[in-house]
Amino acid sequence: MRRPPWYDEAVRRLVPGLALLAYGGAFAVAAFRGGVPAFDDHPGQFFRLWHALERSFPGGRWTADWNPDWWGGYPELQFYPPGFVLAGAAIRLLGLWQPSVETVYQLLCALVLLLPALATFALLAVLLEDGWLALPPAFLALTLSAGLPGGVEESMRWGMLTTRLALGLLPLLLLALRPWVEAGRRPVWAPPAAAAVVLAHPSAAPAAAAILALATLLVLARQPARRTAAEAAAILVLALALTAFWALPLVARRAWVVPLAWGQFSFAGFLGELRARPLLAGILLAVPLGWVAVALRRRAFPALVAVLPVATLAALALDLWLFRRGWSPLDPARLADAVVLSALWAGGLGVGTLVATLTRRRARGLARPAVALALIIVAALLPGPAGAEPNLTLWPGADKRPWPRLPELTRAHDLERLWGALRRDPDRVLFLTSALRLGHDPAWYAAHSHVLSLAPLFAEREIVNGTFTHPAPLAARFYTGSATPPPRLETLVEELDGQRLLGQPWDRVTPDAFETLARRLRVATVVVPTADVGRARFLGDRYVRADEAAGFTVLERRERPWPRLERITHRRYRVFVEPTGGVWIPTGIPAYPLWQVKSRRGVLETRVDPWGLLEFRVPLDVFEAELVYAEGWLEWAALGLTLAAGVSWPAWAFRARRG
């Protein structure tokens, strides 16, 4: 029986895509079923999502909302990429707000795992017009680890989800620009795609800018300069305006962000990594094959993909030069992913074109599936450095590295007892370490979990430390011991975790220095690893042992030499003061511009103490005041700009359809 023409086309395009989806889906189920992932940064990411879905978004608030629970309080999502929680809100909205936050988080983890692979497959299936030829690069995009921040190991196991989310959106931006590059038609989906990349993580913004710049240059070669420049400007302006609700306050209030050290990138180190990992070297060496494919096919869109690795490499070099001079907040280590992935797309184009040419007469047989499978097997067998991350993570836990979930971590370490011990007091908890160790290896990079960051959720206590590295100025003061936060942190804070406090070794921290910190931040409880209690001599006799749980000792303070604060909501506090007017009352809350102090006498005078915390002055006859947080004109103007862009973009797209 003769098969219809569409049958072979469907097999070539759908079957490999379904196979990729089935494998990736099985990986996601194995990795994320049974509870929220709890390794490394996952608990903190989960708490951010909980804060957004349970506190902020149901009340009509957005990223400028205040999170009171970490580091004295911080507008958490205003200074952290919000794309992940916005995606979570979209998932929950599709479920009519019924799915639990835990379910939404697990679905988001699966989405972030699959997105780079599915987007890469879609991009190369369009370029090569064959799903089997697109399958090997898509498989690599799904499983690649190799020490990359957006790889499976660091993004999915460690919990650095936002980097991988942004990288997975880049192929969608390329596809959105295809009608413009190939046929001069307005790319109506390009502005929201570019905005989504930036909101997912700004580290992908240089790659997005390189894509837009290359696309503009290619279109300029075909269309009048004025029309092309107008279209490019419209794309850029709309994309920036769609991100304004977050990006504009971020830029205007950048003094409240201390850029964090993540990795020490250098081109010498990058070349050394290539020598140790033949897979990465092979991906980069395949890029010239993409140029050959463009020379053979002479089409504009493949040219965009083929030249992109050079553009992203130039963006990385520029950022490295700026970063070393303190002019760029983007850590170059995070930009290397875009170079590798763009090389994967360009190399996939070149290898796919070569295979298509060699198998042209057998395109409907098993030749291309066999070649695709062979390429995948070869990539999986290539060696990597001994003891380091694998090149490819083919299955969660296959290399004996843990992928723990929150329920099993809670049972194994008796965390319920720790949460119960912390529920006894309304004032703050100070953790002298940021992580729960999951083994006996004391090295900072050994298996650990920042599950302590969930104390606000499970113990209902505001915490200081106990989280992963944080960009709040108060956190920088805590890390360094300096009242003036540095322009950026040069050393990864986790390397010094449990070794230094206030920038000093524990044995050099004096009781007076610690008491100053405790009074400023209203620290009523201190949690110390039990093995290190003897080293915490700076606690003096002000804190006494109250309990032990999960390998920690809980110490409680007897007297409370600070004003009593009563939390009404996460944006309002009531402060009770002694009947002594005319004095400055400390609050222990960072002096962010959106806080006001009100009383029955009206708005009270405020000032900032040396650690950046809010103080207010009480008149003689005032014994009670309220701290109130509310968005200001800048936040409302930024939101209005985004809403205006949300209205303008459909109108811009509709004009393109009519044209």
Number of C-alpha atoms within 10 A of each C-alpha: 3 4 7 8 8 9 9 14 15 13 15 22 21 16 14 22 21 13 12 21 17 12 16 24 16 13 19 22 15 14 23 24 14 14 16 23 30 28 24 28 26 27 24 21 24 24 19 18 25 20 22 26 21 12 18 19 16 12 10 8 14 21 23 24 24 25 21 23 22 24 26 23 22 24 18 23 22 21 22 21 22 24 20 26 26 20 18 23 20 14 18 18 12 11 12 9 14 11 14 13 22 15 18 25 27 22 18 20 24 21 18 27 27 25 22 29 27 24 22 30 30 21 22 27 23 16 22 18 18 23 28 27 31 28 30 28 26 29 24 25 29 29 24 24 22 24 16 22 24 31 29 31 25 21 23 28 25 21 23 20 26 27 27 27 28 30 29 28 23 26 28 23 25 23 22 20 26 22 15 22 29 16 13 15 15 23 20 21 17 23 24 22 22 30 23 26 28 24 26 27 22 22 26 28 24 21 27 25 16 19 23 20 14 18 24 21 16 18 22 17 12 14 14 10 14 10 12 21 16 11 17 21 13 15 24 18 13 25 24 21 25 26 22 24 24 24 20 20 20 19 13 10 15 12 12 21 22 21 21 21 17 19 14 12 15 13 11 9 11 13 12 11 17 18 14 15 18 17 23 21 15 16 22 20 13 19 26 17 20 27 20 18 22 23 12 10 12 11 14 20 22 27 22 25 28 28 20 25 25 15 21 27 20 16 22 25 17 14 21 22 14 15 15 12 9 12 11 15 19 23 21 25 20 20 29 22 24 27 20 20 27 28 29 29 30 32 27 28 31 24 23 30 23 17 17 19 11 13 16 12 10 11 17 14 12 11 17 23 18 12 17 21 15 13 15 17 12 10 20 18 11 15 14 20 14 8 6 9 19 22 27 24 20 20 16 20 14 9 11 7 12 15 19 21 19 19 14 15 18 16 11 11 16 14 21 15 14 24 21 14 18 26 14 13 14 17 17 25 27 23 23 20 25 23 25 21 22 18 9 8 11 12 12 16 10 13 20 22 26 22 27 24 28 24 23 20 15 16 17 18 23 23 27 26 22 24 24 23 19 20 20 25 25 28 20 27 18 20 22 19 20 15 15 14 23 14 15 16 17 13 13 14 20 17 12 16 18 19 17 20 20 19 17 15 13 17 13 14 19 14 16 12 13 16 16 10 16 22 16 19 25 25 23 21 27 24 23 22 22 14 10 15 16 9 13 15 15 17 20 13 10 14 16 15 14 13 16 17 19 19 16 20 20 25 24 20 16 12 9 13 10 17 16 16 20 14 15 11 11 16 16 18 18 19 20 16 18 12 13 12 15 13 13 16 20 22 22 25 21 24 21 18 12 16 20 19 23 18 17 12 11 9 14 17 14 18 15 14 16 10 21 20 19 24 21 22 17 26 17 11 12 18 16 16 22 21 23 16 18 16 15 12 10 14 21 14 15 20 23 15 20 21 16 14 23 16 11 13 21 13 12 16 15 12 12 13 11 6 8
